[in-house]
């Protein structure tokens, strides 16, 4: 999907009378992708300048837990230290199942083969990783373990095609500060390489020469335009577009109606629009990460999720993004959780979910529930009949989370996607989302035009691109920061090695 962007986002090289700044590699955006690109380019000896619209670097990566989804090659150093092996073939099988028809096979292959070495690179920056795993069902670790399950590895259908291995690598510290730890470490390395960082500076146009090569940007700083020459290349790492109301209305109108944007203030799609202005192809623009943090506590997983008709619609042991994807597809975006007393505890994230029915029998709960007559009893009867034998013929919920609902009292909780945000954060609406579409790129970072050709001198990485993660139903936390930093490095390498003008 593409859109027409006005020509004020493109300036002719020949029209520029004076360049205020000259550099070899120009990085636009100083989050995880931009930092990785800048450090890689500077390490290869290129002169690097970084533009950041905010007053300091960090971007969405600094706000995150900095989980990175890594494995393959026999396992990362962290996985191996804990006695875990993870072949590249195993990781490939999982990623292909997770991304399905949305996946880019070249990026999947490149990432799976290079992810273990990428962990070594991150750790070499001084980012701490404790040789310990937290293997319970959680969203982010609030203790100091560094390895966890952050996807659907143990859930159907993924466990039928790949051996479950925890691949979520998170910096070690009590609390949720991994993003800050990583960004502080990498920005210190970038400063030591002598790269110039210009804050409070926004790229507003790309400079293109008569041969259609991108060779710089027009930026706005201190309320005036400046021209910046980039002799080797421009790298767009400006983040996604979830904070841009016009773009979300265009590309994901339904999600926009009931979801809550999640990211940093400047996830406005600026870089995507600049790429479009010079003919860059955009793909996957309708897709977004979504979050339904049913757990922790993990024991809520023993319950069953129901739609407005009192029928199950998913295996409840799926990861939070997959739960959100399928839950929001239910009629009226309403769904329910039925639990028994021994498994009930208020979710750490969904504190205000409404209990709409209780009872000492399923029939008593059904009498208060908004389901068709007899449907809840039928659903629970069928579920219990097979759960006794640790079997779920409908949705293949894993045996560790299967037990019959036979111990009263019971409670039925109601959720609405249009109100879920208010449950998570008062005053908000809907599931939290960030975008998964953007500029189409090669694995090496070059932006591709509508004719599937490289746009010379233009590179991109991170959420300004359609990277590795492309759908909520197969998303694993850590795919975004892992993708942004991994492919950011490749973009930086490509730009640094591009023949200068």
C-alpha positions as CSV (number, residue, x, y, z in Angstrom):
1,X,0.0,0.0,0.0
2,X,1.4,3.4,-0.9
3,X,0.2,7.0,-0.7
4,X,1.2,10.2,-2.5
5,X,3.3,12.6,-0.5
6,X,3.7,16.2,-1.5
7,X,7.0,17.2,-3.1
8,X,7.9,19.5,-0.2
9,X,9.5,16.4,1.2
10,X,12.0,16.2,-1.7
11,X,14.6,18.8,-2.6
12,X,16.8,18.8,-5.7
13,X,20.5,18.6,-4.9
14,X,21.2,21.1,-7.6
15,X,19.0,23.6,-5.9
16,X,21.1,23.6,-2.6
17,X,23.5,26.6,-2.6
18,X,25.1,25.8,0.7
19,X,25.4,22.8,3.0
20,X,25.5,23.6,6.7
21,X,26.8,20.2,7.6
22,X,28.7,17.6,5.7
23,X,29.1,14.0,6.7
24,X,29.4,10.5,5.3
25,X,26.6,8.6,7.0
26,X,23.5,10.5,8.2
27,X,21.2,8.7,10.7
28,X,17.8,10.2,11.2
29,X,16.5,8.9,14.6
30,X,18.4,8.0,17.7
31,X,16.5,5.0,19.2
32,X,17.7,1.4,19.1
33,X,17.8,1.1,15.3
34,X,19.6,4.4,14.8
35,X,22.1,3.8,17.6
36,X,22.9,0.4,16.2
37,X,23.3,1.8,12.6
38,X,25.5,4.7,13.8
39,X,27.8,2.5,15.9
40,X,28.3,0.0,13.1
41,X,29.0,2.7,10.5
42,X,31.4,4.5,12.9
43,X,33.2,1.3,13.7
44,X,33.8,0.8,10.0
45,X,35.5,4.2,10.0
46,X,32.7,6.3,8.5
47,X,32.1,9.9,9.6
48,X,28.6,9.7,11.3
49,X,26.1,12.4,12.1
50,X,22.8,11.6,14.0
51,X,19.7,13.7,14.0
52,X,17.2,13.3,16.8
53,X,13.9,15.1,16.9
54,X,13.7,14.9,20.7
55,X,16.0,16.6,23.2
56,X,17.9,13.4,23.8
57,X,18.4,10.0,22.3
58,X,16.6,6.8,23.3
59,X,13.4,6.6,21.3
60,X,10.9,3.8,22.0
61,X,13.8,1.4,22.8
62,X,14.7,3.4,25.9
63,X,11.1,3.1,27.1
64,X,11.0,-0.7,26.6
65,X,12.2,-3.7,28.6
66,X,14.7,-4.2,25.8
67,X,13.8,-7.8,25.4
68,X,15.6,-9.2,22.4
69,X,14.3,-12.4,20.7
70,X,17.5,-14.3,20.1
71,X,18.6,-17.9,19.5
72,X,19.8,-20.3,16.8
73,X,23.3,-21.4,16.0
74,X,23.2,-23.9,18.9
75,X,22.0,-21.2,21.3
76,X,23.2,-17.9,22.5
77,X,26.0,-17.7,25.1
78,X,23.2,-17.2,27.7
79,X,21.1,-20.1,26.5
80,X,24.2,-22.4,26.4
81,X,25.3,-21.4,29.9
82,X,21.9,-22.6,31.2
83,X,22.2,-25.9,29.3
84,X,19.8,-25.0,26.5
85,X,20.4,-25.7,22.9
86,X,18.6,-24.0,20.0
87,X,19.5,-24.9,16.5
88,X,19.1,-22.5,13.7
89,X,16.6,-24.9,12.0
90,X,14.5,-24.9,15.2
91,X,14.4,-21.2,15.3
92,X,13.6,-21.0,11.6
93,X,10.7,-23.4,12.0
94,X,9.3,-21.3,14.8
95,X,9.7,-17.9,13.0
96,X,8.1,-19.3,9.9
97,X,5.1,-20.6,11.8
98,X,4.9,-17.3,13.8
99,X,5.0,-15.0,10.8
100,X,3.2,-17.2,8.3
101,X,2.3,-15.5,5.0
102,X,3.4,-12.1,6.4
103,X,7.0,-13.2,6.9
104,X,9.9,-12.2,4.7
105,X,12.0,-15.3,4.2
106,X,15.2,-13.5,3.5
107,X,14.9,-11.5,6.8
108,X,13.8,-14.7,8.7
109,X,16.9,-16.5,7.4
110,X,19.3,-13.7,8.0
111,X,18.0,-13.1,11.5
112,X,17.9,-16.7,12.6
113,X,21.5,-17.3,11.4
114,X,22.9,-14.1,13.0
115,X,20.8,-13.8,16.2
116,X,23.3,-15.7,18.5
117,X,26.2,-13.5,17.4
118,X,24.0,-10.4,17.8
119,X,23.7,-11.3,21.5
120,X,27.5,-11.4,21.8
121,X,27.6,-8.0,20.2
122,X,25.0,-6.6,22.7
123,X,26.8,-8.0,25.6
124,X,30.2,-6.6,24.4
125,X,28.7,-3.2,24.8
126,X,28.6,-3.8,28.5
127,X,24.9,-4.6,28.8
128,X,24.6,-7.0,31.7
129,X,22.9,-10.4,31.3
130,X,22.6,-12.7,34.3
131,X,23.0,-16.4,33.6
132,X,19.6,-17.2,35.0
133,X,16.1,-17.9,33.6
134,X,12.6,-17.0,34.7
135,X,10.5,-19.6,33.0
136,X,7.1,-18.8,34.5
137,X,4.4,-17.2,32.4
138,X,5.0,-13.4,32.5
139,X,5.0,-10.2,30.5
140,X,8.3,-8.7,31.7
141,X,10.5,-10.0,34.4
142,X,10.5,-7.8,37.5
143,X,13.3,-9.8,39.1
144,X,16.9,-9.9,37.6
145,X,16.8,-13.1,35.5
146,X,17.8,-12.5,31.9
147,X,16.1,-15.3,29.9
148,X,12.4,-16.0,29.6
149,X,9.7,-17.2,27.2
150,X,8.4,-14.2,25.4
151,X,6.2,-15.8,22.7
152,X,4.1,-18.8,21.8
153,X,6.9,-21.3,21.9
154,X,5.1,-23.7,24.3
155,X,1.6,-23.2,22.7
156,X,-0.1,-24.9,19.8
157,X,0.5,-24.9,16.9
158,X,4.1,-23.7,17.5
159,X,5.0,-26.6,19.8
160,X,4.1,-29.0,17.0
161,X,6.7,-27.6,14.6
162,X,9.5,-26.4,16.8
163,X,11.0,-27.5,20.2
164,X,10.1,-24.8,22.8
165,X,13.1,-22.8,23.8
166,X,13.1,-19.5,25.8
167,X,14.5,-16.8,23.5
168,X,13.7,-13.6,25.3
169,X,17.0,-12.0,26.4
170,X,16.6,-9.0,28.8
171,X,19.2,-6.9,30.6
172,X,19.6,-8.0,34.2
173,X,18.2,-5.6,36.8
174,X,15.4,-5.7,39.3
175,X,12.7,-3.7,37.7
176,X,11.8,-2.8,34.2
177,X,14.7,-0.7,33.0
178,X,16.3,-2.8,30.3
179,X,15.8,-0.2,27.5
180,X,17.6,2.5,29.5
181,X,20.5,0.2,30.3
182,X,21.0,-0.7,26.7
183,X,20.6,2.8,25.3
184,X,23.0,4.2,27.9
185,X,25.6,1.6,27.0
186,X,25.4,2.0,23.2
187,X,25.3,5.8,23.3
188,X,28.5,5.8,25.3
189,X,30.2,3.7,22.6
190,X,28.9,6.0,19.9
191,X,30.2,9.1,21.7
192,X,33.6,7.4,22.1
193,X,33.6,6.9,18.3
194,X,33.3,10.6,17.7
195,X,29.9,10.6,16.0
196,X,28.1,13.9,16.1
197,X,24.6,14.0,17.7
198,X,22.2,16.9,16.9
199,X,19.2,16.9,19.2
200,X,16.0,18.9,18.7
201,X,16.5,18.5,15.0
202,X,13.9,17.1,12.6
203,X,14.5,15.8,9.0
204,X,11.8,17.3,6.8
205,X,12.9,16.5,3.3
206,X,15.3,14.3,1.4
207,X,17.8,15.7,-1.0
208,X,18.0,13.9,-4.3
209,X,20.4,14.4,-7.2
210,X,19.7,14.2,-10.9
211,X,20.6,10.5,-10.8
212,X,17.9,9.9,-8.2
213,X,20.4,9.2,-5.5
214,X,19.6,10.3,-2.0
215,X,22.5,12.5,-0.9
216,X,21.3,14.4,2.2
217,X,18.4,15.9,4.1
218,X,16.8,19.2,4.8
219,X,16.3,19.5,8.6
220,X,14.7,22.0,10.8
221,X,16.7,23.2,13.8
222,X,16.0,26.2,16.0
223,X,13.1,26.9,13.7
224,X,15.2,27.3,10.6
225,X,16.0,25.0,7.8
226,X,19.5,23.6,7.4
227,X,21.0,21.5,4.6
228,X,23.0,18.4,5.5
229,X,25.1,16.6,2.9
230,X,25.5,12.8,3.3
231,X,28.2,11.5,1.0
232,X,27.6,7.8,1.6
233,X,24.0,7.5,2.6
234,X,21.0,8.5,4.7
235,X,19.5,6.0,7.2
236,X,15.9,6.4,8.3
237,X,15.4,5.1,11.9
238,X,12.6,7.4,13.0
239,X,10.2,4.8,14.4
240,X,6.7,3.8,13.5
241,X,3.5,5.9,12.9
242,X,1.2,4.9,15.8
243,X,1.1,8.5,17.1
244,X,0.0,9.9,13.7
245,X,-3.7,10.1,13.7
246,X,-4.0,10.7,9.9
247,X,-1.8,7.7,9.1
248,X,-3.6,5.3,11.5
249,X,-6.9,6.5,10.1
250,X,-5.7,5.7,6.6
251,X,-4.0,2.3,7.2
252,X,-5.7,0.8,10.3
253,X,-9.1,2.6,10.7
254,X,-10.7,-0.2,12.7
255,X,-7.9,-0.6,15.2
256,X,-7.7,3.1,15.6
257,X,-11.3,3.1,16.8
258,X,-10.7,1.1,20.0
259,X,-6.9,0.7,20.5
260,X,-4.5,2.8,22.5
261,X,-1.2,4.0,20.8
262,X,1.9,2.7,22.6
263,X,5.3,4.3,21.8
264,X,7.1,7.5,22.1
265,X,5.7,10.9,21.3
266,X,7.6,11.1,18.0
267,X,6.3,7.8,16.5
268,X,4.7,10.0,13.8
269,X,5.7,8.2,10.6
270,X,8.0,11.1,9.5
271,X,10.7,8.8,8.1
272,X,8.1,6.6,6.3
273,X,6.7,9.6,4.6
274,X,10.1,10.8,3.5
275,X,10.8,7.4,2.0
276,X,7.5,7.4,0.2
277,X,8.3,10.8,-1.2
278,X,11.2,9.4,-3.1
279,X,9.3,6.4,-4.3
280,X,9.9,4.0,-1.4
281,X,7.4,1.1,-1.2
282,X,5.5,0.6,2.0
283,X,4.1,-2.8,3.1
284,X,2.2,-4.4,6.0
285,X,0.8,-1.0,7.0
286,X,-2.4,-2.4,8.4
287,X,-0.6,-4.6,10.9
288,X,0.1,-3.8,14.6
289,X,1.3,-5.4,17.7
290,X,-1.6,-5.8,20.2
291,X,-1.5,-6.6,23.9
292,X,-4.0,-8.5,26.1
293,X,-2.0,-9.2,29.3
294,X,-4.3,-11.8,30.8
295,X,-1.4,-12.9,33.0
296,X,0.4,-12.7,35.4
297,X,-0.6,-14.4,37.6
298,X,0.1,-17.4,35.5
299,X,-2.7,-19.5,37.1
300,X,-5.4,-17.5,35.3
301,X,-4.3,-19.6,32.3
302,X,-6.2,-22.5,33.8
303,X,-9.4,-20.6,33.0
304,X,-11.2,-20.6,29.6
305,X,-11.7,-17.7,27.3
306,X,-15.2,-17.4,25.8
307,X,-16.8,-15.2,23.2
308,X,-20.2,-13.6,23.5
309,X,-21.9,-16.9,22.6
310,X,-20.2,-18.7,25.4
311,X,-17.9,-20.6,23.1
312,X,-14.1,-21.0,23.4
313,X,-12.1,-19.4,20.6
314,X,-8.4,-20.0,21.4
315,X,-6.0,-22.0,23.5
316,X,-5.6,-19.8,26.6
317,X,-1.8,-20.6,26.9
318,X,-1.1,-18.4,23.9
319,X,1.1,-15.3,24.2
320,X,-0.5,-11.9,25.0
321,X,-0.2,-10.6,21.5
322,X,-1.9,-13.7,20.0
323,X,-4.6,-13.5,22.7
324,X,-5.2,-9.9,21.8
325,X,-5.4,-10.6,18.0
326,X,-8.0,-13.3,18.3
327,X,-9.9,-11.7,21.2
328,X,-10.4,-8.6,19.2
329,X,-11.8,-10.6,16.3
330,X,-14.7,-11.8,18.4
331,X,-18.2,-10.3,18.0
332,X,-18.4,-6.8,19.3
333,X,-14.8,-7.2,20.6
334,X,-16.2,-8.7,23.8
335,X,-14.8,-11.8,25.5
336,X,-15.0,-13.5,28.9
337,X,-12.8,-15.5,31.2
338,X,-14.3,-18.3,33.3
339,X,-12.2,-19.4,36.3
340,X,-12.6,-21.4,39.5
341,X,-11.8,-20.0,42.9
342,X,-8.4,-21.7,43.3
343,X,-7.1,-20.1,40.1
344,X,-8.6,-16.6,40.6
345,X,-6.4,-13.6,41.4
346,X,-6.6,-10.2,40.0
347,X,-4.3,-9.8,37.0
348,X,-1.3,-7.7,37.6
349,X,-2.2,-5.6,34.5
350,X,-6.0,-6.0,34.2
351,X,-6.9,-4.9,37.7
352,X,-10.4,-3.7,36.9
353,X,-11.8,-6.5,34.9
354,X,-15.5,-6.8,35.8
355,X,-16.8,-10.0,37.5
356,X,-20.3,-10.2,36.0
357,X,-21.4,-13.7,37.3
358,X,-20.6,-16.0,40.1
359,X,-21.9,-19.3,41.4
360,X,-21.4,-22.6,43.1
361,X,-22.3,-24.4,39.9
362,X,-21.8,-23.7,36.2
363,X,-25.6,-23.6,35.8
364,X,-25.7,-20.9,38.4
365,X,-23.1,-18.8,36.6
366,X,-24.9,-19.4,33.4
367,X,-28.1,-18.0,34.8
368,X,-26.3,-14.6,35.3
369,X,-24.2,-14.8,32.1
370,X,-25.2,-13.1,28.8
371,X,-24.8,-16.3,26.8
372,X,-27.5,-18.2,24.9
373,X,-29.3,-20.7,27.1
374,X,-27.4,-23.9,27.7
375,X,-24.3,-22.8,25.8
376,X,-22.0,-22.3,28.9
377,X,-23.0,-25.6,30.4
378,X,-22.3,-27.4,27.0
379,X,-18.9,-25.6,26.6
380,X,-17.7,-26.4,30.1
381,X,-19.0,-30.0,30.0
382,X,-17.0,-30.7,26.8
383,X,-13.9,-29.0,28.1
384,X,-14.0,-30.9,31.4
385,X,-14.6,-34.2,29.7
386,X,-11.3,-34.0,28.0
387,X,-9.3,-31.8,30.5
388,X,-9.5,-34.7,32.9
389,X,-7.3,-36.6,30.5
390,X,-5.1,-33.6,29.8
391,X,-6.4,-33.3,26.3
392,X,-7.9,-30.4,24.4
393,X,-9.2,-31.6,21.0
394,X,-10.6,-28.2,20.0
395,X,-7.7,-25.9,20.6
396,X,-4.8,-28.1,21.8
397,X,-4.1,-26.1,25.0
398,X,-0.9,-27.6,26.5
399,X,-1.3,-30.3,29.2
400,X,0.4,-28.2,31.9
401,X,-2.5,-25.7,31.7
402,X,-5.4,-28.2,31.5
403,X,-7.5,-29.1,34.4
404,X,-11.3,-29.4,34.7
405,X,-13.4,-26.6,36.0
406,X,-15.0,-28.6,38.9
407,X,-14.1,-26.7,42.1
408,X,-16.6,-24.0,43.0
409,X,-17.2,-21.2,43.4
410,X,-16.8,-20.0,39.8
411,X,-16.4,-16.5,38.4
412,X,-17.0,-15.1,35.0
413,X,-15.0,-11.9,34.0
414,X,-16.0,-9.7,31.2
415,X,-13.6,-7.8,28.9
416,X,-14.2,-5.4,26.1
417,X,-11.5,-4.4,23.7
418,X,-13.1,-0.9,23.6
419,X,-12.6,-0.6,27.3
420,X,-9.6,-2.7,28.0
421,X,-7.2,0.3,28.0
422,X,-9.2,1.8,30.9
423,X,-8.6,-1.4,32.8
424,X,-4.9,-1.3,32.1
425,X,-4.4,2.5,32.5
426,X,-7.4,4.6,33.7
427,X,-8.5,7.1,31.1
428,X,-7.3,5.2,28.1
429,X,-9.1,2.9,25.6
430,X,-8.5,-0.4,24.0
431,X,-5.5,-2.7,23.8
432,X,-2.1,-1.2,23.5
433,X,-0.7,-1.2,20.0
434,X,2.3,-0.1,17.9
435,X,2.7,-0.4,14.2
436,X,4.4,-3.2,12.3
437,X,4.4,-1.8,8.8
438,X,6.7,0.6,7.0
439,X,9.2,0.9,4.2
440,X,10.2,-2.2,2.4
441,X,13.9,-2.9,2.7
442,X,16.5,-5.5,1.9
443,X,18.1,-7.4,4.7
444,X,21.0,-5.0,4.2
445,X,18.9,-2.0,4.8
446,X,18.4,-0.5,1.3
447,X,15.0,0.9,0.7
448,X,13.1,-0.6,-2.2
449,X,10.9,1.4,-4.6
450,X,7.7,0.4,-6.4
451,X,9.6,-1.3,-9.1
452,X,11.4,-3.5,-6.6
453,X,14.7,-1.6,-7.2
454,X,17.0,-0.1,-4.6
455,X,16.8,3.6,-4.0
456,X,20.5,4.6,-4.1
457,X,21.7,6.2,-0.9
458,X,18.6,5.5,1.2
459,X,18.5,3.0,4.0
460,X,16.1,2.2,6.8
461,X,15.7,0.0,9.9
462,X,13.4,-0.4,12.9
463,X,9.7,0.4,13.0
464,X,10.1,2.8,10.1
465,X,10.3,-0.4,8.1
466,X,8.4,-3.7,7.7
467,X,11.0,-5.6,9.6
468,X,11.0,-9.1,11.1
469,X,7.8,-9.0,13.2
470,X,4.7,-8.4,11.0
471,X,1.6,-9.7,12.8
472,X,0.2,-9.7,16.3
473,X,-1.0,-13.3,16.1
474,X,2.6,-14.6,15.9
475,X,4.4,-11.8,17.7
476,X,6.9,-12.5,20.4
477,X,8.2,-9.8,22.7
478,X,11.8,-9.0,21.8
479,X,11.2,-9.2,18.0
480,X,11.0,-5.4,17.7
481,X,14.2,-4.4,19.6
482,X,16.0,-7.5,18.3
483,X,14.9,-6.7,14.8
484,X,15.7,-2.9,15.1
485,X,19.2,-3.4,16.5
486,X,20.1,-6.3,14.3
487,X,19.0,-4.8,11.0
488,X,20.0,-1.4,12.1
489,X,23.6,-2.7,12.3
490,X,23.3,-4.1,8.7
491,X,22.0,-0.8,7.4
492,X,24.8,1.1,9.1
493,X,27.3,-1.3,7.6
494,X,25.8,-1.0,4.1
495,X,25.8,2.8,4.2
496,X,29.4,3.0,5.5
497,X,30.5,0.8,2.6
498,X,28.6,2.7,-0.1
499,X,30.7,4.4,-2.7
500,X,30.8,8.1,-1.7
501,X,30.0,10.9,-4.1
